Amino acid sequence: MYRKNGFTTLTVTLMLVSILVSVSVFIGKALVSEKRIALNEIEYRVAYAAAEKGVAEAMAELKVNPSAVALSGAVTTSSAQANYSVTMAANSAISGITDIVAVSTLDSGGQGRVSVQVAERSILNPNNSGPAAALLVGGASTGISGNMTVVGNPNGGGPGIPVAIWSGEDISGGGSMQTCHLEDYDSGSGCSASISTKSGGTVVLGTDVVDKDPDFPIDMLEHMFGYGAGEWDKIEAMATGIVSSCNDVTPPGFFIVDGGSGCDLSAITSSASSPAIVIVKNADVTANGGDKFYGLLFSYDSDPTDATEFEVKLNGGAQIFGVISTNHGGDNLNGTFDAVYDAGVLCILTNCDGSGGGIGNPFVSISTIPGSWKDW
């Protein structure tokens, strides 16, 4: 009897031990499998991050050295190390497109691969040859309350057709205005021979003043930069710097002054060979006698329909060599100043000679072509 009971106990014990061992082995295998899956996921993320880093470095390298064809590097973490190599080659089918392929390799043998297509584009809208006029005035009204001399774009309306001022509204208001060709302009005395004039209520407009134009752009940002007001983040992404005042604008480059403190053009040291694109957002612009600015000055009101108005007040014979643009009407454009379309300055801003985004040209951006990113 005792032997039978002992045998039964031993049998049950052995069965329980066997079950426990089986369960332990199963749990151990499951834990090992989970650990391997987690490790594979970590290694995948490291490989993918390394390939992404390679693409980012390639885009940065193309910005300063358009002739670059390859680069390499490594990413090291506590979990894994990945070496990456990147090739940059001109697309064989589409001119102006560069194919970037980054391949990363882990020490364990795993790989990651990312490919993308990028294109150079000028900061200013590549669909335009450049601003059509020396003075572009948007908004509900185009009042001129100061005294201005405007030298137009000699080919703004087509070859040999000058355009000095372009607006969607009627040119009105007090003050005076004169426009002329560059050869008739003297920085000390204005125009020796005028095309268009306005003095008080007498307005004589020649063909170089295009007002009441139904085709004037509704969205000045989209016309000028290729991205509309709803794509402000893309405009910011192209900027050399986003600053709070013009004291921090250091040409050459594309700067957004977005701090509410305004912009005094005397703080910007620009030149014909080192111009700037400056958007002054929701703030006043001022200049004083003797101030000179080379480049594109854009006074931008993000909500022209509200009660807040911003002035562009250029005093004492200040000179703008390039383009002045505003999207909030000319009633607040005043002072005594010269706006001179400078073809050389605009050529730098639009990369008109096709020199690309090499060192010293901050007016060309490297942009990813939508839909071209592949990480599989």
Buried (B, 14 or more C-beta within 10 A) or exposed (E): EEEEEEEEEEEEEEEEEEEEEEEEEEEEEEEEEEEEEEEEEBBBBBBBBBBBBBBBBBBEBBBEBBEBBEBEBEBEEEEBBBBBBBBBEEBEEEEEBBBBBBBBBBEEEBBBBBBBBBBBBBBBBBEBBBBBBBBBBBBEBBBBBBBBBBBBBBBBBEEEBBBBBBBBBEBBBBBBBBBBBBEBBEEEEBBEEBBBBBEEEEBEBBEBBBBEEEEBBEBBBBBBBBBBBEBBEBBEEBBBEBBEBBBBBBBBBBBBBBBEBBBBBBEBEBBBEBBBBBBBBBBBBBBBEEBBBBBBBBBBBBEBEEEEEBBBBBBEBBBBBBBBBBBBBBBBBBBBBBBBBBEBBBBBBBBBEEEBBEEEBBBBBBBBBEEBBEEE
